[in-house]
Every structure is written in C-alpha cells, then in structure tokens.
C-alpha cells in the first residue's frame, strides 16, 4: 500500500513539473575563438563552396594538354 501511494505521489509530482512552462534563457554572446572558428560559424549555406563552384575553375585550368601534370601535382599534394 505504501509503494502504491509513493508511486502515485511521484507521478503527480512529475505531471505538475512537466506542465510548468519555463522561459528559455536568452542566448548569450558567442564565445570568442580563433578566426577560423569564428569565420566558420558565420557562414551560411549560400556562402559555402560547392562542387559547381569549382567545376568552372577546373575547366579553365585543366586542359587535355596538362591533364597528366595536374593529376601528378594533386597526387603529390594529397600524399603529403
């Protein structure tokens, strides 16, 4: 009988606690970090570079004549 009363009391407290609305704290000023972190936090989806942004640049810089040289350069860069 005591356990039933304790369970009912606990449930009542939980229901009362869940119904109380609390205001979310106001967002504080962002912490100052390094420039890279701060810059990354301010970028929006429109600011991020995508594959399409690099396709035009690659089409201008990489030709059939310099394809092998560019590939070798990129492989060396990745290997480092």
mmJSON file of the N, C-alpha and C atoms, coordinates in Angstrom:
{"data_MODEL":{"atom_site":{
"group_PDB":["ATOM","ATOM","ATOM","ATOM","ATOM","ATOM","ATOM","ATOM","ATOM","ATOM","ATOM","ATOM","ATOM","ATOM","ATOM","ATOM","ATOM","ATOM","ATOM","ATOM","ATOM","ATOM","ATOM","ATOM","ATOM","ATOM","ATOM","ATOM","ATOM","ATOM","ATOM","ATOM","ATOM","ATOM","ATOM","ATOM","ATOM","ATOM","ATOM","ATOM","ATOM","ATOM","ATOM","ATOM","ATOM","ATOM","ATOM","ATOM","ATOM","ATOM","ATOM","ATOM","ATOM","ATOM","ATOM","ATOM","ATOM","ATOM","ATOM","ATOM","ATOM","ATOM","ATOM","ATOM","ATOM","ATOM","ATOM","ATOM","ATOM","ATOM","ATOM","ATOM","ATOM","ATOM","ATOM","ATOM","ATOM","ATOM","ATOM","ATOM","ATOM","ATOM","ATOM","ATOM","ATOM","ATOM","ATOM","ATOM","ATOM","ATOM","ATOM","ATOM","ATOM","ATOM","ATOM","ATOM","ATOM","ATOM","ATOM","ATOM","ATOM","ATOM","ATOM","ATOM","ATOM","ATOM","ATOM","ATOM","ATOM","ATOM","ATOM","ATOM","ATOM","ATOM","ATOM","ATOM","ATOM","ATOM","ATOM","ATOM","ATOM","ATOM","ATOM","ATOM","ATOM","ATOM","ATOM","ATOM","ATOM","ATOM","ATOM","ATOM","ATOM","ATOM","ATOM","ATOM","ATOM","ATOM","ATOM","ATOM","ATOM","ATOM","ATOM","ATOM","ATOM","ATOM","ATOM","ATOM","ATOM","ATOM","ATOM","ATOM","ATOM","ATOM","ATOM","ATOM","ATOM","ATOM","ATOM","ATOM","ATOM","ATOM","ATOM","ATOM","ATOM","ATOM","ATOM","ATOM","ATOM","ATOM","ATOM","ATOM","ATOM","ATOM","ATOM","ATOM","ATOM","ATOM","ATOM","ATOM","ATOM","ATOM","ATOM","ATOM","ATOM","ATOM","ATOM","ATOM","ATOM","ATOM","ATOM","ATOM","ATOM","ATOM","ATOM","ATOM","ATOM","ATOM","ATOM","ATOM","ATOM","ATOM","ATOM","ATOM","ATOM","ATOM","ATOM","ATOM","ATOM","ATOM","ATOM","ATOM","ATOM","ATOM","ATOM","ATOM","ATOM","ATOM","ATOM","ATOM","ATOM","ATOM","ATOM","ATOM","ATOM","ATOM","ATOM","ATOM","ATOM","ATOM","ATOM","ATOM","ATOM","ATOM","ATOM","ATOM","ATOM","ATOM","ATOM","ATOM"],
"id":[1,2,3,4,5,6,7,8,9,10,11,12,13,14,15,16,17,18,19,20,21,22,23,24,25,26,27,28,29,30,31,32,33,34,35,36,37,38,39,40,41,42,43,44,45,46,47,48,49,50,51,52,53,54,55,56,57,58,59,60,61,62,63,64,65,66,67,68,69,70,71,72,73,74,75,76,77,78,79,80,81,82,83,84,85,86,87,88,89,90,91,92,93,94,95,96,97,98,99,100,101,102,103,104,105,106,107,108,109,110,111,112,113,114,115,116,117,118,119,120,121,122,123,124,125,126,127,128,129,130,131,132,133,134,135,136,137,138,139,140,141,142,143,144,145,146,147,148,149,150,151,152,153,154,155,156,157,158,159,160,161,162,163,164,165,166,167,168,169,170,171,172,173,174,175,176,177,178,179,180,181,182,183,184,185,186,187,188,189,190,191,192,193,194,195,196,197,198,199,200,201,202,203,204,205,206,207,208,209,210,211,212,213,214,215,216,217,218,219,220,221,222,223,224,225,226,227,228,229,230,231,232,233,234,235,236,237,238,239,240],
"type_symbol":["N","C","C","N","C","C","N","C","C","N","C","C","N","C","C","N","C","C","N","C","C","N","C","C","N","C","C","N","C","C","N","C","C","N","C","C","N","C","C","N","C","C","N","C","C","N","C","C","N","C","C","N","C","C","N","C","C","N","C","C","N","C","C","N","C","C","N","C","C","N","C","C","N","C","C","N","C","C","N","C","C","N","C","C","N","C","C","N","C","C","N","C","C","N","C","C","N","C","C","N","C","C","N","C","C","N","C","C","N","C","C","N","C","C","N","C","C","N","C","C","N","C","C","N","C","C","N","C","C","N","C","C","N","C","C","N","C","C","N","C","C","N","C","C","N","C","C","N","C","C","N","C","C","N","C","C","N","C","C","N","C","C","N","C","C","N","C","C","N","C","C","N","C","C","N","C","C","N","C","C","N","C","C","N","C","C","N","C","C","N","C","C","N","C","C","N","C","C","N","C","C","N","C","C","N","C","C","N","C","C","N","C","C","N","C","C","N","C","C","N","C","C","N","C","C","N","C","C","N","C","C","N","C","C","N","C","C","N","C","C"],
"label_atom_id":["N","CA","C","N","CA","C","N","CA","C","N","CA","C","N","CA","C","N","CA","C","N","CA","C","N","CA","C","N","CA","C","N","CA","C","N","CA","C","N","CA","C","N","CA","C","N","CA","C","N","CA","C","N","CA","C","N","CA","C","N","CA","C","N","CA","C","N","CA","C","N","CA","C","N","CA","C","N","CA","C","N","CA","C","N","CA","C","N","CA","C","N","CA","C","N","CA","C","N","CA","C","N","CA","C","N","CA","C","N","CA","C","N","CA","C","N","CA","C","N","CA","C","N","CA","C","N","CA","C","N","CA","C","N","CA","C","N","CA","C","N","CA","C","N","CA","C","N","CA","C","N","CA","C","N","CA","C","N","CA","C","N","CA","C","N","CA","C","N","CA","C","N","CA","C","N","CA","C","N","CA","C","N","CA","C","N","CA","C","N","CA","C","N","CA","C","N","CA","C","N","CA","C","N","CA","C","N","CA","C","N","CA","C","N","CA","C","N","CA","C","N","CA","C","N","CA","C","N","CA","C","N","CA","C","N","CA","C","N","CA","C","N","CA","C","N","CA","C","N","CA","C","N","CA","C","N","CA","C","N","CA","C","N","CA","C","N","CA","C","N","CA","C","N","CA","C","N","CA","C"],
"label_alt_id":[null,null,null,null,null,null,null,null,null,null,null,null,null,null,null,null,null,null,null,null,null,null,null,null,null,null,null,null,null,null,null,null,null,null,null,null,null,null,null,null,null,null,null,null,null,null,null,null,null,null,null,null,null,null,null,null,null,null,null,null,null,null,null,null,null,null,null,null,null,null,null,null,null,null,null,null,null,null,null,null,null,null,null,null,null,null,null,null,null,null,null,null,null,null,null,null,null,null,null,null,null,null,null,null,null,null,null,null,null,null,null,null,null,null,null,null,null,null,null,null,null,null,null,null,null,null,null,null,null,null,null,null,null,null,null,null,null,null,null,null,null,null,null,null,null,null,null,null,null,null,null,null,null,null,null,null,null,null,null,null,null,null,null,null,null,null,null,null,null,null,null,null,null,null,null,null,null,null,null,null,null,null,null,null,null,null,null,null,null,null,null,null,null,null,null,null,null,null,null,null,null,null,null,null,null,null,null,null,null,null,null,null,null,null,null,null,null,null,null,null,null,null,null,null,null,null,null,null,null,null,null,null,null,null,null,null,null,null,null,null],
"label_comp_id":["UNK","UNK","UNK","UNK","UNK","UNK","UNK","UNK","UNK","UNK","UNK","UNK","UNK","UNK","UNK","UNK","UNK","UNK","UNK","UNK","UNK","UNK","UNK","UNK","UNK","UNK","UNK","UNK","UNK","UNK","UNK","UNK","UNK","UNK","UNK","UNK","UNK","UNK","UNK","UNK","UNK","UNK","UNK","UNK","UNK","UNK","UNK","UNK","UNK","UNK","UNK","UNK","UNK","UNK","UNK","UNK","UNK","UNK","UNK","UNK","UNK","UNK","UNK","UNK","UNK","UNK","UNK","UNK","UNK","UNK","UNK","UNK","UNK","UNK","UNK","UNK","UNK","UNK","UNK","UNK","UNK","UNK","UNK","UNK","UNK","UNK","UNK","UNK","UNK","UNK","UNK","UNK","UNK","UNK","UNK","UNK","UNK","UNK","UNK","UNK","UNK","UNK","UNK","UNK","UNK","UNK","UNK","UNK","UNK","UNK","UNK","UNK","UNK","UNK","UNK","UNK","UNK","UNK","UNK","UNK","UNK","UNK","UNK","UNK","UNK","UNK","UNK","UNK","UNK","UNK","UNK","UNK","UNK","UNK","UNK","UNK","UNK","UNK","UNK","UNK","UNK","UNK","UNK","UNK","UNK","UNK","UNK","UNK","UNK","UNK","UNK","UNK","UNK","UNK","UNK","UNK","UNK","UNK","UNK","UNK","UNK","UNK","UNK","UNK","UNK","UNK","UNK","UNK","UNK","UNK","UNK","UNK","UNK","UNK","UNK","UNK","UNK","UNK","UNK","UNK","UNK","UNK","UNK","UNK","UNK","UNK","UNK","UNK","UNK","UNK","UNK","UNK","UNK","UNK","UNK","UNK","UNK","UNK","UNK","UNK","UNK","UNK","UNK","UNK","UNK","UNK","UNK","UNK","UNK","UNK","UNK","UNK","UNK","UNK","UNK","UNK","UNK","UNK","UNK","UNK","UNK","UNK","UNK","UNK","UNK","UNK","UNK","UNK","UNK","UNK","UNK","UNK","UNK","UNK","UNK","UNK","UNK","UNK","UNK","UNK"],
"label_asym_id":["A","A","A","A","A","A","A","A","A","A","A","A","A","A","A","A","A","A","A","A","A","A","A","A","A","A","A","A","A","A","A","A","A","A","A","A","A","A","A","A","A","A","A","A","A","A","A","A","A","A","A","A","A","A","A","A","A","A","A","A","A","A","A","A","A","A","A","A","A","A","A","A","A","A","A","A","A","A","A","A","A","A","A","A","A","A","A","A","A","A","A","A","A","A","A","A","A","A","A","A","A","A","A","A","A","A","A","A","A","A","A","A","A","A","A","A","A","A","A","A","A","A","A","A","A","A","A","A","A","A","A","A","A","A","A","A","A","A","A","A","A","A","A","A","A","A","A","A","A","A","A","A","A","A","A","A","A","A","A","A","A","A","A","A","A","A","A","A","A","A","A","A","A","A","A","A","A","A","A","A","A","A","A","A","A","A","A","A","A","A","A","A","A","A","A","A","A","A","A","A","A","A","A","A","A","A","A","A","A","A","A","A","A","A","A","A","A","A","A","A","A","A","A","A","A","A","A","A","A","A","A","A","A","A","A","A","A","A","A","A"],
"label_entity_id":["1","1","1","1","1","1","1","1","1","1","1","1","1","1","1","1","1","1","1","1","1","1","1","1","1","1","1","1","1","1","1","1","1","1","1","1","1","1","1","1","1","1","1","1","1","1","1","1","1","1","1","1","1","1","1","1","1","1","1","1","1","1","1","1","1","1","1","1","1","1","1","1","1","1","1","1","1","1","1","1","1","1","1","1","1","1","1","1","1","1","1","1","1","1","1","1","1","1","1","1","1","1","1","1","1","1","1","1","1","1","1","1","1","1","1","1","1","1","1","1","1","1","1","1","1","1","1","1","1","1","1","1","1","1","1","1","1","1","1","1","1","1","1","1","1","1","1","1","1","1","1","1","1","1","1","1","1","1","1","1","1","1","1","1","1","1","1","1","1","1","1","1","1","1","1","1","1","1","1","1","1","1","1","1","1","1","1","1","1","1","1","1","1","1","1","1","1","1","1","1","1","1","1","1","1","1","1","1","1","1","1","1","1","1","1","1","1","1","1","1","1","1","1","1","1","1","1","1","1","1","1","1","1","1","1","1","1","1","1","1"],
"label_seq_id":[1,1,1,2,2,2,3,3,3,4,4,4,5,5,5,6,6,6,7,7,7,8,8,8,9,9,9,10,10,10,11,11,11,12,12,12,13,13,13,14,14,14,15,15,15,16,16,16,17,17,17,18,18,18,19,19,19,20,20,20,21,21,21,22,22,22,23,23,23,24,24,24,25,25,25,26,26,26,27,27,27,28,28,28,29,29,29,30,30,30,31,31,31,32,32,32,33,33,33,34,34,34,35,35,35,36,36,36,37,37,37,38,38,38,39,39,39,40,40,40,41,41,41,42,42,42,43,43,43,44,44,44,45,45,45,46,46,46,47,47,47,48,48,48,49,49,49,50,50,50,51,51,51,52,52,52,53,53,53,54,54,54,55,55,55,56,56,56,57,57,57,58,58,58,59,59,59,60,60,60,61,61,61,62,62,62,63,63,63,64,64,64,65,65,65,66,66,66,67,67,67,68,68,68,69,69,69,70,70,70,71,71,71,72,72,72,73,73,73,74,74,74,75,75,75,76,76,76,77,77,77,78,78,78,79,79,79,80,80,80],
"pdbx_PDB_ins_code":[null,null,null,null,null,null,null,null,null,null,null,null,null,null,null,null,null,null,null,null,null,null,null,null,null,null,null,null,null,null,null,null,null,null,null,null,null,null,null,null,null,null,null,null,null,null,null,null,null,null,null,null,null,null,null,null,null,null,null,null,null,null,null,null,null,null,null,null,null,null,null,null,null,null,null,null,null,null,null,null,null,null,null,null,null,null,null,null,null,null,null,null,null,null,null,null,null,null,null,null,null,null,null,null,null,null,null,null,null,null,null,null,null,null,null,null,null,null,null,null,null,null,null,null,null,null,null,null,null,null,null,null,null,null,null,null,null,null,null,null,null,null,null,null,null,null,null,null,null,null,null,null,null,null,null,null,null,null,null,null,null,null,null,null,null,null,null,null,null,null,null,null,null,null,null,null,null,null,null,null,null,null,null,null,null,null,null,null,null,null,null,null,null,null,null,null,null,null,null,null,null,null,null,null,null,null,null,null,null,null,null,null,null,null,null,null,null,null,null,null,null,null,null,null,null,null,null,null,null,null,null,null,null,null,null,null,null,null,null,null],
"Cartn_x":[0.82,0.0,0.863,1.978,2.859,3.498,3.872,4.526,3.568,2.305,1.314,1.152,1.114,0.978,2.21,3.391,4.617,4.656,4.239,4.225,3.239,2.054,1.057,1.543,2.187,2.726,3.817,4.681,5.754,5.187,4.187,3.558,2.892,2.251,1.605,2.645,3.778,4.837,5.405,5.557,6.062,5.103,3.816,2.832,2.825,2.925,2.941,4.213,5.322,6.591,6.606,6.005,6.003,5.111,4.091,3.163,3.685,4.668,5.195,6.008,5.708,6.44,7.592,8.758,9.905,10.389,10.799,11.307,12.737,13.027,14.387,15.301,16.479,17.4,17.794,17.998,18.387,19.752,19.929,21.238,22.319,23.401,24.498,25.337,26.191,27.071,27.986,28.247,29.117,30.517,31.128,32.482,33.455,34.446,35.448,36.392,36.615,37.505,38.52,39.13,40.1,39.373,40.092,39.49,38.822,39.437,38.862,37.536,37.474,36.236,35.177,35.554,34.595,34.077,34.954,34.534,33.62,33.901,33.072,31.68,31.568,30.273,29.387,29.969,29.176,28.76,29.256,28.904,27.491,26.819,25.503,25.624,24.548,24.564,24.92,24.554,24.859,26.343,27.029,28.43,29.364,28.902,29.762,30.053,31.302,31.701,31.136,30.658,30.093,30.877,30.55,31.232,31.097,29.934,29.696,30.598,30.934,31.803,33.19,33.642,34.977,35.014,33.88,33.858,34.303,33.808,34.175,35.668,36.173,37.592,38.456,38.058,38.819,38.77,37.636,37.514,38.443,38.666,39.56,41.025,41.353,42.749,43.255,42.408,42.85,42.403,43.383,43.109,43.638,43.373,43.861,45.385,45.995,47.457,48.125,47.529,48.167,47.479,46.655,45.899,46.811,47.795,48.698,49.507,49.984,50.778,49.932,48.691,47.799,47.458,47.249,46.949,48.127,49.342,50.538,50.688,50.425,50.535,49.538,48.305,47.282,47.606,48.133,48.505,49.626,50.592,51.673,51.131,50.201,49.614,48.842,48.107,47.329,48.248,49.331,50.256,51.03,51.116,51.905,51.231],
"Cartn_y":[-1.192,0.0,1.255,1.206,2.367,2.607,1.523,1.686,2.283,1.909,2.473,3.961,4.357,5.77,6.547,5.959,6.628,6.785,5.753,5.813,6.863,6.893,7.895,9.3,9.463,10.773,11.217,10.279,10.607,10.981,10.24,10.562,11.93,12.251,13.557,14.673,14.475,15.487,15.634,14.517,14.58,15.317,15.061,15.738,17.233,17.618,19.04,19.681,18.998,19.547,19.663,18.728,18.755,19.854,20.233,21.244,22.655,22.846,24.181,24.617,25.81,26.368,27.198,26.931,27.733,28.483,29.711,30.51,30.085,29.949,29.582,30.765,30.519,31.628,32.296,33.584,34.337,33.857,33.723,33.262,34.265,33.757,34.63,34.96,35.925,36.312,35.147,34.923,33.798,33.999,32.906,32.962,33.336,34.112,34.498,33.337,33.0,31.891,32.324,31.372,31.687,32.196,32.806,33.357,32.304,31.126,30.064,29.596,29.464,29.017,30.098,31.335,32.427,32.578,32.443,32.571,31.429,30.238,29.084,29.226,29.842,29.994,31.01,31.94,32.989,32.653,31.559,31.199,30.636,30.969,30.394,29.369,28.695,27.672,28.284,29.531,30.185,30.519,30.703,31.083,29.898,28.704,27.535,27.167,26.81,26.413,25.035,24.883,23.609,23.086,21.897,21.264,22.12,22.709,23.512,24.738,25.278,26.445,26.128,24.912,24.533,23.961,23.551,22.958,23.951,25.178,26.187,26.494,26.642,26.937,25.792,24.571,23.409,23.305,23.608,23.533,24.536,25.685,26.692,26.313,25.738,25.467,24.134,23.132,21.802,21.551,21.316,21.019,19.627,19.153,17.834,17.808,18.961,19.033,18.913,19.5,19.499,18.561,17.679,16.783,15.907,15.269,14.376,15.146,16.33,17.138,17.569,17.982,18.39,17.207,16.051,14.855,14.484,14.539,14.255,15.259,16.534,17.572,17.322,16.966,16.699,15.452,14.429,13.212,13.487,14.316,14.681,15.504,16.409,17.256,16.418,15.454,14.587,13.671,13.22,12.305,12.934,14.233,14.898,14.901],
"Cartn_z":[0.0,0.0,0.0,0.773,0.81,-0.562,-1.225,-2.523,-3.548,-3.48,-4.398,-4.146,-2.891,-2.55,-3.007,-2.842,-3.272,-4.791,-5.494,-6.957,-7.443,-6.849,-7.241,-6.915,-5.783,-5.408,-6.374,-6.747,-7.68,-9.049,-9.499,-10.78,-10.75,-9.637,-9.51,-9.582,-8.911,-8.955,-10.369,-11.05,-12.417,-13.341,-13.182,-14.023,-13.767,-12.519,-12.178,-12.724,-12.592,-13.064,-14.586,-15.275,-16.739,-17.288,-16.56,-17.043,-16.851,-16.011,-15.783,-16.994,-17.471,-18.601,-18.052,-18.536,-18.14,-19.357,-19.147,-20.246,-20.533,-21.799,-22.189,-21.918,-21.406,-21.151,-22.46,-22.4,-23.588,-24.048,-25.348,-25.827,-25.463,-24.936,-24.548,-25.773,-25.626,-26.724,-27.047,-28.329,-28.69,-28.139,-27.761,-27.223,-28.329,-27.967,-28.954,-29.153,-30.408,-30.724,-31.754,-32.363,-33.396,-34.624,-35.491,-36.699,-37.553,-37.631,-38.457,-37.893,-36.592,-35.96,-36.073,-35.848,-35.934,-37.357,-38.328,-39.717,-40.115,-39.646,-39.989,-39.4,-38.257,-37.614,-38.299,-39.042,-39.662,-41.082,-41.622,-42.989,-43.051,-44.12,-44.35,-45.464,-45.754,-46.798,-48.152,-48.382,-49.648,-49.765,-48.634,-48.644,-48.831,-48.554,-48.627,-50.074,-50.326,-51.675,-51.991,-53.199,-53.626,-54.82,-55.222,-56.355,-57.613,-57.812,-59.006,-59.044,-57.871,-57.827,-58.379,-58.184,-58.614,-60.024,-60.554,-61.891,-62.958,-62.885,-63.877,-63.801,-62.584,-62.391,-62.925,-62.635,-63.104,-64.625,-65.21,-66.669,-67.348,-66.725,-67.293,-67.097,-65.928,-65.592,-66.133,-66.22,-66.631,-68.066,-68.914,-70.32,-70.635,-71.829,-72.236,-72.272,-72.554,-72.64,-71.27,-70.23,-68.914,-67.916,-68.39,-67.513,-66.662,-67.291,-66.556,-65.511,-65.871,-64.941,-63.746,-63.983,-62.898,-61.997,-62.595,-61.818,-60.924,-61.471,-60.674,-59.532,-59.817,-58.79,-57.663,-58.012,-56.999,-56.185,-56.839,-56.112,-55.12,-55.506,-54.586,-53.419,-53.709,-52.669,-51.653,-52.125,-51.234,-50.439,-51.05,-50.4,-49.258,-49.196,-48.152,-46.843],
"occupancy":[1.0,1.0,1.0,1.0,1.0,1.0,1.0,1.0,1.0,1.0,1.0,1.0,1.0,1.0,1.0,1.0,1.0,1.0,1.0,1.0,1.0,1.0,1.0,1.0,1.0,1.0,1.0,1.0,1.0,1.0,1.0,1.0,1.0,1.0,1.0,1.0,1.0,1.0,1.0,1.0,1.0,1.0,1.0,1.0,1.0,1.0,1.0,1.0,1.0,1.0,1.0,1.0,1.0,1.0,1.0,1.0,1.0,1.0,1.0,1.0,1.0,1.0,1.0,1.0,1.0,1.0,1.0,1.0,1.0,1.0,1.0,1.0,1.0,1.0,1.0,1.0,1.0,1.0,1.0,1.0,1.0,1.0,1.0,1.0,1.0,1.0,1.0,1.0,1.0,1.0,1.0,1.0,1.0,1.0,1.0,1.0,1.0,1.0,1.0,1.0,1.0,1.0,1.0,1.0,1.0,1.0,1.0,1.0,1.0,1.0,1.0,1.0,1.0,1.0,1.0,1.0,1.0,1.0,1.0,1.0,1.0,1.0,1.0,1.0,1.0,1.0,1.0,1.0,1.0,1.0,1.0,1.0,1.0,1.0,1.0,1.0,1.0,1.0,1.0,1.0,1.0,1.0,1.0,1.0,1.0,1.0,1.0,1.0,1.0,1.0,1.0,1.0,1.0,1.0,1.0,1.0,1.0,1.0,1.0,1.0,1.0,1.0,1.0,1.0,1.0,1.0,1.0,1.0,1.0,1.0,1.0,1.0,1.0,1.0,1.0,1.0,1.0,1.0,1.0,1.0,1.0,1.0,1.0,1.0,1.0,1.0,1.0,1.0,1.0,1.0,1.0,1.0,1.0,1.0,1.0,1.0,1.0,1.0,1.0,1.0,1.0,1.0,1.0,1.0,1.0,1.0,1.0,1.0,1.0,1.0,1.0,1.0,1.0,1.0,1.0,1.0,1.0,1.0,1.0,1.0,1.0,1.0,1.0,1.0,1.0,1.0,1.0,1.0,1.0,1.0,1.0,1.0,1.0,1.0,1.0,1.0,1.0,1.0,1.0,1.0],
"B_iso_or_equiv":[0.0,0.0,0.0,0.0,0.0,0.0,0.0,0.0,0.0,0.0,0.0,0.0,0.0,0.0,0.0,0.0,0.0,0.0,0.0,0.0,0.0,0.0,0.0,0.0,0.0,0.0,0.0,0.0,0.0,0.0,0.0,0.0,0.0,0.0,0.0,0.0,0.0,0.0,0.0,0.0,0.0,0.0,0.0,0.0,0.0,0.0,0.0,0.0,0.0,0.0,0.0,0.0,0.0,0.0,0.0,0.0,0.0,0.0,0.0,0.0,0.0,0.0,0.0,0.0,0.0,0.0,0.0,0.0,0.0,0.0,0.0,0.0,0.0,0.0,0.0,0.0,0.0,0.0,0.0,0.0,0.0,0.0,0.0,0.0,0.0,0.0,0.0,0.0,0.0,0.0,0.0,0.0,0.0,0.0,0.0,0.0,0.0,0.0,0.0,0.0,0.0,0.0,0.0,0.0,0.0,0.0,0.0,0.0,0.0,0.0,0.0,0.0,0.0,0.0,0.0,0.0,0.0,0.0,0.0,0.0,0.0,0.0,0.0,0.0,0.0,0.0,0.0,0.0,0.0,0.0,0.0,0.0,0.0,0.0,0.0,0.0,0.0,0.0,0.0,0.0,0.0,0.0,0.0,0.0,0.0,0.0,0.0,0.0,0.0,0.0,0.0,0.0,0.0,0.0,0.0,0.0,0.0,0.0,0.0,0.0,0.0,0.0,0.0,0.0,0.0,0.0,0.0,0.0,0.0,0.0,0.0,0.0,0.0,0.0,0.0,0.0,0.0,0.0,0.0,0.0,0.0,0.0,0.0,0.0,0.0,0.0,0.0,0.0,0.0,0.0,0.0,0.0,0.0,0.0,0.0,0.0,0.0,0.0,0.0,0.0,0.0,0.0,0.0,0.0,0.0,0.0,0.0,0.0,0.0,0.0,0.0,0.0,0.0,0.0,0.0,0.0,0.0,0.0,0.0,0.0,0.0,0.0,0.0,0.0,0.0,0.0,0.0,0.0,0.0,0.0,0.0,0.0,0.0,0.0,0.0,0.0,0.0,0.0,0.0,0.0],
"pdbx_formal_charge":[null,null,null,null,null,null,null,null,null,null,null,null,null,null,null,null,null,null,null,null,null,null,null,null,null,null,null,null,null,null,null,null,null,null,null,null,null,null,null,null,null,null,null,null,null,null,null,null,null,null,null,null,null,null,null,null,null,null,null,null,null,null,null,null,null,null,null,null,null,null,null,null,null,null,null,null,null,null,null,null,null,null,null,null,null,null,null,null,null,null,null,null,null,null,null,null,null,null,null,null,null,null,null,null,null,null,null,null,null,null,null,null,null,null,null,null,null,null,null,null,null,null,null,null,null,null,null,null,null,null,null,null,null,null,null,null,null,null,null,null,null,null,null,null,null,null,null,null,null,null,null,null,null,null,null,null,null,null,null,null,null,null,null,null,null,null,null,null,null,null,null,null,null,null,null,null,null,null,null,null,null,null,null,null,null,null,null,null,null,null,null,null,null,null,null,null,null,null,null,null,null,null,null,null,null,null,null,null,null,null,null,null,null,null,null,null,null,null,null,null,null,null,null,null,null,null,null,null,null,null,null,null,null,null,null,null,null,null,null,null],
"auth_seq_id":[1,1,1,2,2,2,3,3,3,4,4,4,5,5,5,6,6,6,7,7,7,8,8,8,9,9,9,10,10,10,11,11,11,12,12,12,13,13,13,14,14,14,15,15,15,16,16,16,17,17,17,18,18,18,19,19,19,20,20,20,21,21,21,22,22,22,23,23,23,24,24,24,25,25,25,26,26,26,27,27,27,28,28,28,29,29,29,30,30,30,31,31,31,32,32,32,33,33,33,34,34,34,35,35,35,36,36,36,37,37,37,38,38,38,39,39,39,40,40,40,41,41,41,42,42,42,43,43,43,44,44,44,45,45,45,46,46,46,47,47,47,48,48,48,49,49,49,50,50,50,51,51,51,52,52,52,53,53,53,54,54,54,55,55,55,56,56,56,57,57,57,58,58,58,59,59,59,60,60,60,61,61,61,62,62,62,63,63,63,64,64,64,65,65,65,66,66,66,67,67,67,68,68,68,69,69,69,70,70,70,71,71,71,72,72,72,73,73,73,74,74,74,75,75,75,76,76,76,77,77,77,78,78,78,79,79,79,80,80,80],
"auth_comp_id":["UNK","UNK","UNK","UNK","UNK","UNK","UNK","UNK","UNK","UNK","UNK","UNK","UNK","UNK","UNK","UNK","UNK","UNK","UNK","UNK","UNK","UNK","UNK","UNK","UNK","UNK","UNK","UNK","UNK","UNK","UNK","UNK","UNK","UNK","UNK","UNK","UNK","UNK","UNK","UNK","UNK","UNK","UNK","UNK","UNK","UNK","UNK","UNK","UNK","UNK","UNK","UNK","UNK","UNK","UNK","UNK","UNK","UNK","UNK","UNK","UNK","UNK","UNK","UNK","UNK","UNK","UNK","UNK","UNK","UNK","UNK","UNK","UNK","UNK","UNK","UNK","UNK","UNK","UNK","UNK","UNK","UNK","UNK","UNK","UNK","UNK","UNK","UNK","UNK","UNK","UNK","UNK","UNK","UNK","UNK","UNK","UNK","UNK","UNK","UNK","UNK","UNK","UNK","UNK","UNK","UNK","UNK","UNK","UNK","UNK","UNK","UNK","UNK","UNK","UNK","UNK","UNK","UNK","UNK","UNK","UNK","UNK","UNK","UNK","UNK","UNK","UNK","UNK","UNK","UNK","UNK","UNK","UNK","UNK","UNK","UNK","UNK","UNK","UNK","UNK","UNK","UNK","UNK","UNK","UNK","UNK","UNK","UNK","UNK","UNK","UNK","UNK","UNK","UNK","UNK","UNK","UNK","UNK","UNK","UNK","UNK","UNK","UNK","UNK","UNK","UNK","UNK","UNK","UNK","UNK","UNK","UNK","UNK","UNK","UNK","UNK","UNK","UNK","UNK","UNK","UNK","UNK","UNK","UNK","UNK","UNK","UNK","UNK","UNK","UNK","UNK","UNK","UNK","UNK","UNK","UNK","UNK","UNK","UNK","UNK","UNK","UNK","UNK","UNK","UNK","UNK","UNK","UNK","UNK","UNK","UNK","UNK","UNK","UNK","UNK","UNK","UNK","UNK","UNK","UNK","UNK","UNK","UNK","UNK","UNK","UNK","UNK","UNK","UNK","UNK","UNK","UNK","UNK","UNK","UNK","UNK","UNK","UNK","UNK","UNK"],
"auth_asym_id":["A","A","A","A","A","A","A","A","A","A","A","A","A","A","A","A","A","A","A","A","A","A","A","A","A","A","A","A","A","A","A","A","A","A","A","A","A","A","A","A","A","A","A","A","A","A","A","A","A","A","A","A","A","A","A","A","A","A","A","A","A","A","A","A","A","A","A","A","A","A","A","A","A","A","A","A","A","A","A","A","A","A","A","A","A","A","A","A","A","A","A","A","A","A","A","A","A","A","A","A","A","A","A","A","A","A","A","A","A","A","A","A","A","A","A","A","A","A","A","A","A","A","A","A","A","A","A","A","A","A","A","A","A","A","A","A","A","A","A","A","A","A","A","A","A","A","A","A","A","A","A","A","A","A","A","A","A","A","A","A","A","A","A","A","A","A","A","A","A","A","A","A","A","A","A","A","A","A","A","A","A","A","A","A","A","A","A","A","A","A","A","A","A","A","A","A","A","A","A","A","A","A","A","A","A","A","A","A","A","A","A","A","A","A","A","A","A","A","A","A","A","A","A","A","A","A","A","A","A","A","A","A","A","A","A","A","A","A","A","A"],
"auth_atom_id":["N","CA","C","N","CA","C","N","CA","C","N","CA","C","N","CA","C","N","CA","C","N","CA","C","N","CA","C","N","CA","C","N","CA","C","N","CA","C","N","CA","C","N","CA","C","N","CA","C","N","CA","C","N","CA","C","N","CA","C","N","CA","C","N","CA","C","N","CA","C","N","CA","C","N","CA","C","N","CA","C","N","CA","C","N","CA","C","N","CA","C","N","CA","C","N","CA","C","N","CA","C","N","CA","C","N","CA","C","N","CA","C","N","CA","C","N","CA","C","N","CA","C","N","CA","C","N","CA","C","N","CA","C","N","CA","C","N","CA","C","N","CA","C","N","CA","C","N","CA","C","N","CA","C","N","CA","C","N","CA","C","N","CA","C","N","CA","C","N","CA","C","N","CA","C","N","CA","C","N","CA","C","N","CA","C","N","CA","C","N","CA","C","N","CA","C","N","CA","C","N","CA","C","N","CA","C","N","CA","C","N","CA","C","N","CA","C","N","CA","C","N","CA","C","N","CA","C","N","CA","C","N","CA","C","N","CA","C","N","CA","C","N","CA","C","N","CA","C","N","CA","C","N","CA","C","N","CA","C","N","CA","C","N","CA","C","N","CA","C","N","CA","C","N","CA","C","N","CA","C"],
"pdbx_PDB_model_num":[1,1,1,1,1,1,1,1,1,1,1,1,1,1,1,1,1,1,1,1,1,1,1,1,1,1,1,1,1,1,1,1,1,1,1,1,1,1,1,1,1,1,1,1,1,1,1,1,1,1,1,1,1,1,1,1,1,1,1,1,1,1,1,1,1,1,1,1,1,1,1,1,1,1,1,1,1,1,1,1,1,1,1,1,1,1,1,1,1,1,1,1,1,1,1,1,1,1,1,1,1,1,1,1,1,1,1,1,1,1,1,1,1,1,1,1,1,1,1,1,1,1,1,1,1,1,1,1,1,1,1,1,1,1,1,1,1,1,1,1,1,1,1,1,1,1,1,1,1,1,1,1,1,1,1,1,1,1,1,1,1,1,1,1,1,1,1,1,1,1,1,1,1,1,1,1,1,1,1,1,1,1,1,1,1,1,1,1,1,1,1,1,1,1,1,1,1,1,1,1,1,1,1,1,1,1,1,1,1,1,1,1,1,1,1,1,1,1,1,1,1,1,1,1,1,1,1,1,1,1,1,1,1,1,1,1,1,1,1,1]
}}}
